[in-house]
Amino acid sequence: MVWFYLGIGSAILMLLSFPLIFCAMYKKLDAAEGYVQYSTYLVVQKQIFRNAHFDGRPQRVFAMATIILIPKLLQWRRLVLVEDVERIPRHLRYWMVIPTLTAFMSFVGMLISWFFI
C-alpha cells in the first residue's frame, strides 16, 4: 500500500513540476544559454532538437541542467568550459536544475512504485 501512495505522490509532483519547467523554458533559458553559447554540447542539442515540440526547449532545459550539474565531466570530453558554467548566476542555475531534478525524481518515484505494485 505504501508503494501506491508513493506513485500517487510522485504523479502529483510530476504535474506540479510542469509549470516550473514551462516557466524555465520561456523566461530563463535564453539568459542561461547566453553564458555557454559556444559550448559544443549546447550547439549540438539545439541542432538535434530544433524541430521538436516547443522548438526543443524542454530538452535544452535538461541539457542546461546537465551542463550545470557535471561541468568537469563535460569539460573532460571537450564539450563545455567550466569557466563559462561558473559565470552563470546562482538564480539561473536554480531555475535550470530544480525543475529538472523535480521531474526526474518524480519519474523515478513512479517507476519504483510501478515496479513494486
N, CA, C and O atoms as CSV, one atom per row, in Angstrom:
chain,resi,resn,atom,element,x,y,z
A,1,MET,N,N,0.819,-1.193,0.000
A,1,MET,CA,C,0.000,0.000,0.000
A,1,MET,C,C,0.866,1.262,0.000
A,1,MET,O,O,0.470,2.292,-0.545
A,2,VAL,N,N,2.044,1.176,0.612
A,2,VAL,CA,C,2.940,2.328,0.651
A,2,VAL,C,C,3.399,2.688,-0.759
A,2,VAL,O,O,3.555,3.867,-1.078
A,3,TRP,N,N,3.617,1.669,-1.614
A,3,TRP,CA,C,4.081,1.915,-2.973
A,3,TRP,C,C,3.030,2.653,-3.790
A,3,TRP,O,O,3.363,3.468,-4.650
A,4,PHE,N,N,1.758,2.365,-3.518
A,4,PHE,CA,C,0.680,3.059,-4.208
A,4,PHE,C,C,0.703,4.548,-3.877
A,4,PHE,O,O,0.568,5.388,-4.766
A,5,TYR,N,N,0.874,4.871,-2.603
A,5,TYR,CA,C,0.925,6.275,-2.192
A,5,TYR,C,C,2.173,6.973,-2.730
A,5,TYR,O,O,2.135,8.159,-3.055
A,6,LEU,N,N,3.280,6.233,-2.822
A,6,LEU,CA,C,4.486,6.804,-3.421
A,6,LEU,C,C,4.233,7.147,-4.882
A,6,LEU,O,O,4.657,8.201,-5.355
A,7,GLY,N,N,3.544,6.265,-5.599
A,7,GLY,CA,C,3.238,6.517,-7.003
A,7,GLY,C,C,2.307,7.696,-7.179
A,7,GLY,O,O,2.520,8.519,-8.069
A,8,ILE,N,N,1.277,7.796,-6.352
A,8,ILE,CA,C,0.342,8.923,-6.437
A,8,ILE,C,C,1.051,10.229,-6.097
A,8,ILE,O,O,0.860,11.236,-6.779
A,9,GLY,N,N,1.862,10.216,-5.052
A,9,GLY,CA,C,2.612,11.421,-4.674
A,9,GLY,C,C,3.589,11.846,-5.761
A,9,GLY,O,O,3.750,13.037,-6.027
A,10,SER,N,N,4.240,10.871,-6.389
A,10,SER,CA,C,5.173,11.184,-7.474
A,10,SER,C,C,4.435,11.741,-8.689
A,10,SER,O,O,4.942,12.639,-9.363
A,11,ALA,N,N,3.249,11.218,-8.973
A,11,ALA,CA,C,2.465,11.741,-10.098
A,11,ALA,C,C,2.031,13.177,-9.839
A,11,ALA,O,O,2.061,14.014,-10.742
A,12,ILE,N,N,1.630,13.458,-8.616
A,12,ILE,CA,C,1.242,14.830,-8.273
A,12,ILE,C,C,2.445,15.764,-8.377
A,12,ILE,O,O,2.327,16.886,-8.870
A,13,LEU,N,N,3.611,15.292,-7.908
A,13,LEU,CA,C,4.824,16.098,-8.005
A,13,LEU,C,C,5.215,16.336,-9.463
A,13,LEU,O,O,5.703,17.412,-9.810
A,14,MET,N,N,5.002,15.339,-10.311
A,14,MET,CA,C,5.282,15.495,-11.740
A,14,MET,C,C,4.367,16.558,-12.347
A,14,MET,O,O,4.817,17.398,-13.126
A,15,LEU,N,N,3.092,16.519,-11.993
A,15,LEU,CA,C,2.167,17.526,-12.510
A,15,LEU,C,C,2.518,18.926,-12.024
A,15,LEU,O,O,2.330,19.903,-12.748
A,16,LEU,N,N,3.025,19.025,-10.807
A,16,LEU,CA,C,3.418,20.335,-10.287
A,16,LEU,C,C,4.738,20.821,-10.890
A,16,LEU,O,O,5.013,22.021,-10.886
A,17,SER,N,N,5.548,19.907,-11.404
A,17,SER,CA,C,6.823,20.332,-11.985
A,17,SER,C,C,6.655,20.889,-13.398
A,17,SER,O,O,7.530,21.614,-13.873
A,18,PHE,N,N,5.557,20.570,-14.080
A,18,PHE,CA,C,5.357,21.070,-15.437
A,18,PHE,C,C,5.308,22.595,-15.515
A,18,PHE,O,O,5.956,23.161,-16.396
A,19,PRO,N,N,4.574,23.295,-14.639
A,19,PRO,CA,C,4.621,24.766,-14.714
A,19,PRO,C,C,6.015,25.335,-14.455
A,19,PRO,O,O,6.390,26.348,-15.046
A,20,LEU,N,N,6.786,24.689,-13.577
A,20,LEU,CA,C,8.154,25.148,-13.344
A,20,LEU,C,C,9.008,24.991,-14.600
A,20,LEU,O,O,9.792,25.878,-14.939
A,21,ILE,N,N,8.856,23.871,-15.281
A,21,ILE,CA,C,9.631,23.640,-16.497
A,21,ILE,C,C,9.226,24.635,-17.581
A,21,ILE,O,O,10.087,25.160,-18.287
A,22,PHE,N,N,7.920,24.902,-17.722
A,22,PHE,CA,C,7.479,25.868,-18.733
A,22,PHE,C,C,7.974,27.268,-18.417
A,22,PHE,O,O,8.353,28.011,-19.323
A,23,CYS,N,N,7.974,27.632,-17.157
A,23,CYS,CA,C,8.494,28.950,-16.780
A,23,CYS,C,C,9.993,29.031,-17.073
A,23,CYS,O,O,10.474,30.044,-17.580
A,24,ALA,N,N,10.720,27.977,-16.756
A,24,ALA,CA,C,12.154,27.967,-17.047
A,24,ALA,C,C,12.410,27.982,-18.548
A,24,ALA,O,O,13.371,28.597,-19.010
A,25,MET,N,N,11.553,27.305,-19.310
A,25,MET,CA,C,11.739,27.242,-20.765
A,25,MET,C,C,11.618,28.608,-21.408
A,25,MET,O,O,12.438,28.972,-22.252
A,26,TYR,N,N,10.615,29.360,-21.025
A,26,TYR,CA,C,10.321,30.598,-21.746
A,26,TYR,C,C,10.857,31.850,-21.079
A,26,TYR,O,O,11.000,32.877,-21.743
A,27,LYS,N,N,11.154,31.803,-19.808
A,27,LYS,CA,C,11.610,33.020,-19.135
A,27,LYS,C,C,13.117,33.019,-18.858
A,27,LYS,O,O,13.744,34.076,-18.919
A,28,LYS,N,N,13.704,31.875,-18.560
A,28,LYS,CA,C,15.088,31.851,-18.079
A,28,LYS,C,C,16.080,31.156,-19.011
A,28,LYS,O,O,17.286,31.363,-18.880
A,29,LEU,N,N,15.606,30.350,-19.933
A,29,LEU,CA,C,16.509,29.526,-20.742
A,29,LEU,C,C,17.436,30.357,-21.619
A,29,LEU,O,O,18.631,30.072,-21.693
A,30,ASP,N,N,16.911,31.368,-22.276
A,30,ASP,CA,C,17.741,32.170,-23.168
A,30,ASP,C,C,18.851,32.896,-22.414
A,30,ASP,O,O,19.970,33.021,-22.911
A,31,ALA,N,N,18.534,33.370,-21.217
A,31,ALA,CA,C,19.553,34.050,-20.410
A,31,ALA,C,C,20.638,33.076,-19.973
A,31,ALA,O,O,21.821,33.414,-19.993
A,32,ALA,N,N,20.243,31.870,-19.579
A,32,ALA,CA,C,21.231,30.881,-19.133
A,32,ALA,C,C,22.078,30.378,-20.303
A,32,ALA,O,O,23.276,30.142,-20.146
A,33,GLU,N,N,21.462,30.216,-21.468
A,33,GLU,CA,C,22.220,29.764,-22.633
A,33,GLU,C,C,23.209,30.816,-23.120
A,33,GLU,O,O,24.204,30.482,-23.765
A,34,GLY,N,N,22.948,32.060,-22.822
A,34,GLY,CA,C,23.857,33.122,-23.231
A,34,GLY,C,C,25.233,33.002,-22.606
A,34,GLY,O,O,26.215,33.474,-23.180
A,35,TYR,N,N,25.320,32.381,-21.446
A,35,TYR,CA,C,26.606,32.238,-20.776
A,35,TYR,C,C,27.449,31.110,-21.363
A,35,TYR,O,O,28.676,31.143,-21.274
A,36,VAL,N,N,26.808,30.125,-21.955
A,36,VAL,CA,C,27.540,28.987,-22.524
A,36,VAL,C,C,27.172,28.800,-23.999
A,36,VAL,O,O,27.045,27.668,-24.467
A,37,GLN,N,N,27.003,29.889,-24.720
A,37,GLN,CA,C,26.504,29.817,-26.088
A,37,GLN,C,C,27.484,29.161,-27.049
A,37,GLN,O,O,27.073,28.711,-28.118
A,38,TYR,N,N,28.753,29.091,-26.708
A,38,TYR,CA,C,29.726,28.488,-27.613
A,38,TYR,C,C,30.112,27.068,-27.215
A,38,TYR,O,O,31.069,26.515,-27.755
A,39,SER,N,N,29.390,26.481,-26.293
A,39,SER,CA,C,29.718,25.111,-25.904
A,39,SER,C,C,29.220,24.140,-26.973
A,39,SER,O,O,28.133,24.308,-27.525
A,40,THR,N,N,30.015,23.149,-27.247
A,40,THR,CA,C,29.678,22.169,-28.272
A,40,THR,C,C,28.440,21.379,-27.889
A,40,THR,O,O,27.606,21.074,-28.742
A,41,TYR,N,N,28.318,21.049,-26.627
A,41,TYR,CA,C,27.177,20.261,-26.138
A,41,TYR,C,C,25.863,20.988,-26.413
A,41,TYR,O,O,24.907,20.381,-26.896
A,42,LEU,N,N,25.815,22.252,-26.115
A,42,LEU,CA,C,24.592,23.025,-26.297
A,42,LEU,C,C,24.277,23.253,-27.774
A,42,LEU,O,O,23.113,23.211,-28.171
A,43,VAL,N,N,25.293,23.492,-28.580
A,43,VAL,CA,C,25.073,23.698,-30.011
A,43,VAL,C,C,24.511,22.433,-30.652
A,43,VAL,O,O,23.607,22.506,-31.484
A,44,VAL,N,N,25.039,21.288,-30.271
A,44,VAL,CA,C,24.541,20.020,-30.817
A,44,VAL,C,C,23.109,19.770,-30.349
A,44,VAL,O,O,22.282,19.306,-31.134
A,45,GLN,N,N,22.802,20.069,-29.086
A,45,GLN,CA,C,21.436,19.908,-28.580
A,45,GLN,C,C,20.463,20.798,-29.360
A,45,GLN,O,O,19.361,20.366,-29.698
A,46,LYS,N,N,20.863,22.018,-29.640
A,46,LYS,CA,C,19.994,22.921,-30.415
A,46,LYS,C,C,19.763,22.391,-31.822
A,46,LYS,O,O,18.652,22.476,-32.345
A,47,GLN,N,N,20.816,21.841,-32.442
A,47,GLN,CA,C,20.680,21.320,-33.800
A,47,GLN,C,C,19.790,20.073,-33.829
A,47,GLN,O,O,18.959,19.932,-34.725
A,48,ILE,N,N,19.952,19.190,-32.879
A,48,ILE,CA,C,19.192,17.940,-32.866
A,48,ILE,C,C,17.711,18.203,-32.630
A,48,ILE,O,O,16.863,17.636,-33.320
A,49,PHE,N,N,17.396,19.054,-31.666
A,49,PHE,CA,C,16.012,19.239,-31.243
A,49,PHE,C,C,15.362,20.503,-31.799
A,49,PHE,O,O,14.358,20.953,-31.248
A,50,ARG,N,N,15.889,21.084,-32.857
A,50,ARG,CA,C,15.322,22.333,-33.374
A,50,ARG,C,C,13.928,22.148,-33.960
A,50,ARG,O,O,13.160,23.109,-34.006
A,51,ASN,N,N,13.577,20.949,-34.408
A,51,ASN,CA,C,12.261,20.706,-34.995
A,51,ASN,C,C,11.312,19.996,-34.034
A,51,ASN,O,O,10.217,19.601,-34.435
A,52,ALA,N,N,11.705,19.828,-32.789
A,52,ALA,CA,C,10.856,19.158,-31.805
A,52,ALA,C,C,9.778,20.129,-31.307
A,52,ALA,O,O,9.783,21.310,-31.655
A,53,HIS,N,N,8.873,19.619,-30.501
A,53,HIS,CA,C,7.824,20.467,-29.940
A,53,HIS,C,C,8.449,21.574,-29.090
A,53,HIS,O,O,9.474,21.362,-28.442
A,54,PHE,N,N,7.841,22.727,-29.096
A,54,PHE,CA,C,8.298,23.905,-28.352
A,54,PHE,C,C,9.723,24.285,-28.738
A,54,PHE,O,O,10.468,24.812,-27.911
A,55,ASP,N,N,10.107,24.023,-29.981
A,55,ASP,CA,C,11.450,24.317,-30.509
A,55,ASP,C,C,12.559,23.639,-29.716
A,55,ASP,O,O,13.684,24.139,-29.685
A,56,GLY,N,N,12.271,22.526,-29.086
A,56,GLY,CA,C,13.268,21.773,-28.334
A,56,GLY,C,C,13.630,22.388,-26.996
A,56,GLY,O,O,14.643,22.018,-26.402
A,57,ARG,N,N,12.834,23.304,-26.520
A,57,ARG,CA,C,13.156,23.975,-25.259
A,57,ARG,C,C,13.176,23.048,-24.040
A,57,ARG,O,O,14.062,23.204,-23.200
A,58,PRO,N,N,12.253,22.097,-23.895
A,58,PRO,CA,C,12.354,21.204,-22.724
A,58,PRO,C,C,13.652,20.404,-22.717
A,58,PRO,O,O,14.260,20.222,-21.663
A,59,GLN,N,N,14.073,19.932,-23.867
A,59,GLN,CA,C,15.318,19.178,-23.944
A,59,GLN,C,C,16.510,20.068,-23.634
A,59,GLN,O,O,17.484,19.622,-23.028
A,60,ARG,N,N,16.434,21.325,-24.050
A,60,ARG,CA,C,17.537,22.247,-23.771
A,60,ARG,C,C,17.597,22.627,-22.301
A,60,ARG,O,O,18.682,22.887,-21.780
A,61,VAL,N,N,16.453,22.666,-21.619
A,61,VAL,CA,C,16.476,22.902,-20.166
A,61,VAL,C,C,17.172,21.735,-19.476
A,61,VAL,O,O,17.989,21.937,-18.578
A,62,PHE,N,N,16.850,20.519,-19.895
A,62,PHE,CA,C,17.510,19.353,-19.322
A,62,PHE,C,C,18.997,19.338,-19.672
A,62,PHE,O,O,19.815,18.914,-18.856
A,63,ALA,N,N,19.359,19.795,-20.870
A,63,ALA,CA,C,20.767,19.872,-21.252
A,63,ALA,C,C,21.505,20.912,-20.415
A,63,ALA,O,O,22.644,20.682,-20.008
A,64,MET,N,N,20.870,22.052,-20.156
A,64,MET,CA,C,21.494,23.068,-19.303
A,64,MET,C,C,21.686,22.541,-17.888
A,64,MET,O,O,22.705,22.815,-17.254
A,65,ALA,N,N,20.703,21.782,-17.388
A,65,ALA,CA,C,20.855,21.193,-16.055
A,65,ALA,C,C,22.022,20.216,-16.034
A,65,ALA,O,O,22.761,20.149,-15.052
A,66,THR,N,N,22.188,19.467,-17.101
A,66,THR,CA,C,23.320,18.547,-17.187
A,66,THR,C,C,24.637,19.312,-17.203
A,66,THR,O,O,25.598,18.922,-16.541
A,67,ILE,N,N,24.673,20.388,-17.953
A,67,ILE,CA,C,25.886,21.218,-18.003
A,67,ILE,C,C,26.213,21.774,-16.623
A,67,ILE,O,O,27.379,21.806,-16.228
A,68,ILE,N,N,25.207,22.207,-15.897
A,68,ILE,CA,C,25.429,22.806,-14.583
A,68,ILE,C,C,25.822,21.752,-13.549
A,68,ILE,O,O,26.655,22.015,-12.682
A,69,LEU,N,N,25.230,20.565,-13.639
A,69,LEU,CA,C,25.481,19.542,-12.623
A,69,LEU,C,C,26.815,18.827,-12.809
A,69,LEU,O,O,27.462,18.493,-11.817
A,70,ILE,N,N,27.247,18.583,-14.033
A,70,ILE,CA,C,28.506,17.847,-14.249
A,70,ILE,C,C,29.412,18.566,-15.252
A,70,ILE,O,O,29.710,18.015,-16.312
A,71,PRO,N,N,29.854,19.785,-14.935
A,71,PRO,CA,C,30.664,20.515,-15.916
A,71,PRO,C,C,32.062,19.930,-16.114
A,71,PRO,O,O,32.602,20.002,-17.218
A,72,LYS,N,N,32.654,19.358,-15.077
A,72,LYS,CA,C,34.018,18.844,-15.220
A,72,LYS,C,C,34.065,17.611,-16.115
A,72,LYS,O,O,35.015,17.420,-16.874
A,73,LEU,N,N,33.044,16.786,-16.021
A,73,LEU,CA,C,32.980,15.626,-16.911
A,73,LEU,C,C,32.809,16.070,-18.357
A,73,LEU,O,O,33.432,15.512,-19.260
A,74,LEU,N,N,31.969,17.069,-18.575
A,74,LEU,CA,C,31.766,17.572,-19.936
A,74,LEU,C,C,32.996,18.319,-20.446
A,74,LEU,O,O,33.263,18.321,-21.648
A,75,GLN,N,N,33.754,18.957,-19.539
A,75,GLN,CA,C,34.987,19.604,-19.975
A,75,GLN,C,C,36.029,18.550,-20.335
A,75,GLN,O,O,36.805,18.738,-21.272
A,76,TRP,N,N,36.048,17.469,-19.611
A,76,TRP,CA,C,36.961,16.380,-19.930
A,76,TRP,C,C,36.684,15.823,-21.327
A,76,TRP,O,O,37.603,15.402,-22.029
A,77,ARG,N,N,35.408,15.824,-21.725
A,77,ARG,CA,C,35.013,15.373,-23.056
A,77,ARG,C,C,35.081,16.511,-24.084
A,77,ARG,O,O,34.727,16.318,-25.247
A,78,ARG,N,N,35.536,17.692,-23.656
A,78,ARG,CA,C,35.690,18.881,-24.503
A,78,ARG,C,C,34.366,19.347,-25.097
A,78,ARG,O,O,34.286,19.697,-26.274
A,79,LEU,N,N,33.335,19.344,-24.265
A,79,LEU,CA,C,32.017,19.787,-24.706
A,79,LEU,C,C,31.627,21.142,-24.138
A,79,LEU,O,O,30.798,21.840,-24.721
A,80,VAL,N,N,32.213,21.525,-23.009
A,80,VAL,CA,C,31.874,22.788,-22.359
A,80,VAL,C,C,33.070,23.236,-21.523
A,80,VAL,O,O,33.894,22.416,-21.117
A,81,LEU,N,N,33.159,24.530,-21.272
A,81,LEU,CA,C,34.213,25.060,-20.408
A,81,LEU,C,C,33.653,25.327,-19.020
A,81,LEU,O,O,32.590,25.932,-18.881
A,82,VAL,N,N,34.367,24.877,-17.994
A,82,VAL,CA,C,33.918,25.064,-16.618
A,82,VAL,C,C,33.856,26.547,-16.274
A,82,VAL,O,O,32.996,26.966,-15.500
A,83,GLU,N,N,34.752,27.341,-16.837
A,83,GLU,CA,C,34.751,28.778,-16.556
A,83,GLU,C,C,33.457,29.436,-17.021
A,83,GLU,O,O,32.940,30.335,-16.357
A,84,ASP,N,N,32.937,28.988,-18.160
A,84,ASP,CA,C,31.666,29.533,-18.643
A,84,ASP,C,C,30.513,29.142,-17.728
A,84,ASP,O,O,29.617,29.946,-17.472
A,85,VAL,N,N,30.536,27.914,-17.241
A,85,VAL,CA,C,29.466,27.440,-16.363
A,85,VAL,C,C,29.504,28.170,-15.028
A,85,VAL,O,O,28.455,28.472,-14.459
A,86,GLU,N,N,30.690,28.455,-14.528
A,86,GLU,CA,C,30.812,29.158,-13.247
A,86,GLU,C,C,30.333,30.604,-13.342
A,86,GLU,O,O,30.004,31.205,-12.319
A,87,ARG,N,N,30.287,31.177,-14.546
A,87,ARG,CA,C,29.804,32.553,-14.701
A,87,ARG,C,C,28.281,32.654,-14.669
A,87,ARG,O,O,27.740,33.755,-14.559
A,88,ILE,N,N,27.589,31.532,-14.764
A,88,ILE,CA,C,26.119,31.561,-14.726
A,88,ILE,C,C,25.683,31.971,-13.326
A,88,ILE,O,O,26.128,31.369,-12.349
A,89,PRO,N,N,24.829,32.977,-13.204
A,89,PRO,CA,C,24.379,33.404,-11.863
A,89,PRO,C,C,23.619,32.291,-11.143
A,89,PRO,O,O,23.030,31.407,-11.766
A,90,ARG,N,N,23.651,32.362,-9.826
A,90,ARG,CA,C,23.063,31.323,-8.988
A,90,ARG,C,C,21.565,31.157,-9.235
A,90,ARG,O,O,21.071,30.030,-9.264
A,91,HIS,N,N,20.843,32.245,-9.413
A,91,HIS,CA,C,19.389,32.122,-9.599
A,91,HIS,C,C,19.057,31.431,-10.922
A,91,HIS,O,O,18.069,30.701,-11.001
A,92,LEU,N,N,19.867,31.649,-11.960
A,92,LEU,CA,C,19.636,30.932,-13.215
A,92,LEU,C,C,19.989,29.457,-13.083
A,92,LEU,O,O,19.333,28.599,-13.674
A,93,ARG,N,N,21.025,29.169,-12.308
A,93,ARG,CA,C,21.356,27.761,-12.060
A,93,ARG,C,C,20.204,27.053,-11.372
A,93,ARG,O,O,19.845,25.934,-11.739
A,94,TYR,N,N,19.624,27.706,-10.371
A,94,TYR,CA,C,18.491,27.103,-9.665
A,94,TYR,C,C,17.313,26.889,-10.605
A,94,TYR,O,O,16.636,25.864,-10.524
A,95,TRP,N,N,17.059,27.846,-11.498
A,95,TRP,CA,C,15.935,27.731,-12.428
A,95,TRP,C,C,16.142,26.612,-13.436
A,95,TRP,O,O,15.162,26.070,-13.946
A,96,MET,N,N,17.359,26.254,-13.734
A,96,MET,CA,C,17.612,25.153,-14.660
A,96,MET,C,C,17.628,23.800,-13.945
A,96,MET,O,O,17.166,22.806,-14.506
A,97,VAL,N,N,18.143,23.746,-12.734
A,97,VAL,CA,C,18.364,22.469,-12.050
A,97,VAL,C,C,17.136,21.992,-11.282
A,97,VAL,O,O,16.792,20.813,-11.361
A,98,ILE,N,N,16.471,22.866,-10.546
A,98,ILE,CA,C,15.378,22.431,-9.672
A,98,ILE,C,C,14.204,21.839,-10.449
A,98,ILE,O,O,13.732,20.771,-10.057
A,99,PRO,N,N,13.696,22.454,-11.524
A,99,PRO,CA,C,12.602,21.788,-12.260
A,99,PRO,C,C,13.022,20.457,-12.879
A,99,PRO,O,O,12.235,19.512,-12.929
A,100,THR,N,N,14.262,20.392,-13.346
A,100,THR,CA,C,14.755,19.153,-13.943
A,100,THR,C,C,14.840,18.041,-12.913
A,100,THR,O,O,14.373,16.929,-13.159
A,101,LEU,N,N,15.426,18.329,-11.770
A,101,LEU,CA,C,15.545,17.299,-10.730
A,101,LEU,C,C,14.187,16.914,-10.163
A,101,LEU,O,O,13.971,15.754,-9.810
A,102,THR,N,N,13.273,17.867,-10.070
A,102,THR,CA,C,11.928,17.557,-9.591
A,102,THR,C,C,11.224,16.589,-10.535
A,102,THR,O,O,10.628,15.608,-10.091
A,103,ALA,N,N,11.292,16.861,-11.822
A,103,ALA,CA,C,10.662,15.973,-12.802
A,103,ALA,C,C,11.339,14.603,-12.811
A,103,ALA,O,O,10.662,13.578,-12.891
A,104,PHE,N,N,12.653,14.582,-12.731
A,104,PHE,CA,C,13.373,13.311,-12.753
A,104,PHE,C,C,13.079,12.469,-11.513
A,104,PHE,O,O,12.839,11.266,-11.618
A,105,MET,N,N,13.098,13.100,-10.343
A,105,MET,CA,C,12.841,12.344,-9.113
A,105,MET,C,C,11.397,11.848,-9.048
A,105,MET,O,O,11.147,10.758,-8.533
A,106,SER,N,N,10.451,12.621,-9.556
A,106,SER,CA,C,9.070,12.145,-9.565
A,106,SER,C,C,8.907,10.993,-10.551
A,106,SER,O,O,8.136,10.068,-10.294
A,107,PHE,N,N,9.618,11.037,-11.668
A,107,PHE,CA,C,9.577,9.918,-12.609
A,107,PHE,C,C,10.171,8.657,-11.985
A,107,PHE,O,O,9.628,7.565,-12.154
A,108,VAL,N,N,11.274,8.803,-11.271
A,108,VAL,CA,C,11.883,7.652,-10.604
A,108,VAL,C,C,10.945,7.095,-9.538
A,108,VAL,O,O,10.827,5.878,-9.395
A,109,GLY,N,N,10.282,7.965,-8.794
A,109,GLY,CA,C,9.321,7.512,-7.789
A,109,GLY,C,C,8.169,6.748,-8.409
A,109,GLY,O,O,7.745,5.726,-7.870
A,110,MET,N,N,7.655,7.227,-9.534
A,110,MET,CA,C,6.575,6.498,-10.219
A,110,MET,C,C,7.062,5.160,-10.756
A,110,MET,O,O,6.332,4.170,-10.714
A,111,LEU,N,N,8.284,5.124,-11.257
A,111,LEU,CA,C,8.836,3.884,-11.785
A,111,LEU,C,C,9.031,2.846,-10.673
A,111,LEU,O,O,8.711,1.672,-10.854
A,112,ILE,N,N,9.550,3.276,-9.539
A,112,ILE,CA,C,9.746,2.359,-8.414
A,112,ILE,C,C,8.410,1.854,-7.889
A,112,ILE,O,O,8.272,0.666,-7.599
A,113,SER,N,N,7.435,2.728,-7.764
A,113,SER,CA,C,6.128,2.289,-7.265
A,113,SER,C,C,5.466,1.337,-8.260
A,113,SER,O,O,4.806,0.384,-7.848
A,114,TRP,N,N,5.631,1.577,-9.561
A,114,TRP,CA,C,5.068,0.659,-10.554
A,114,TRP,C,C,5.747,-0.700,-10.469
A,114,TRP,O,O,5.097,-1.733,-10.624
A,115,PHE,N,N,7.055,-0.701,-10.222
A,115,PHE,CA,C,7.796,-1.948,-10.143
A,115,PHE,C,C,7.335,-2.801,-8.953
A,115,PHE,O,O,7.260,-4.024,-9.069
A,116,PHE,N,N,7.033,-2.182,-7.831
A,116,PHE,CA,C,6.670,-2.934,-6.636
A,116,PHE,C,C,5.178,-3.181,-6.491
A,116,PHE,O,O,4.774,-3.968,-5.635
A,117,ILE,N,N,4.350,-2.538,-7.297
A,117,ILE,CA,C,2.893,-2.784,-7.181
A,117,ILE,C,C,2.553,-4.015,-7.879
A,117,ILE,O,O,1.386,-4.407,-7.907
